[in-house]
Amino acid sequence: MPTTKYQIKQNSAHIVIIKDGKNVLIDTGSPQTIGKMPEFEWNGVKHNISESMLGMVDINEVCELSGEDIDVLLGADILGASPFIVDLQENCFILPD
């Protein structure tokens, strides 16, 4: 089975991958994906995203709280559409194609 692998950033307390030059925080507990840009492509599908989640938390607050420069918080609305593997031994996030 072909897969896409993303390295998990070193020295991060969170699961952060780099996709297309953007820092993407993987957050399975978040119901919604938010980001600094209006559109985000994941697994071949373009998704419209906003800068804030339910009007309560915005992407700048995510950066402050995480201590990282995060471009996208990838939530369950997009993550739930396809299976994935977080391999901490190999330090990578695996997405079947």
Beta strands, then each sheet from edge to edge (+ up, - down):
strand 1: 3-7
strand 2: 16-19
strand 3: 22-26
strand 4: 34-35
strand 5: 39-42
strand 6: 45-48
strand 7: 52-53
strand 8: 57-58
strand 9: 72-74
strand 10: 85-87
strand 11: 92-96
sheet 1: 1+ 11- 10+
sheet 2: 2+ 3- 9- 4+
sheet 3: 5+ 6-
sheet 4: 7+ 8-
end
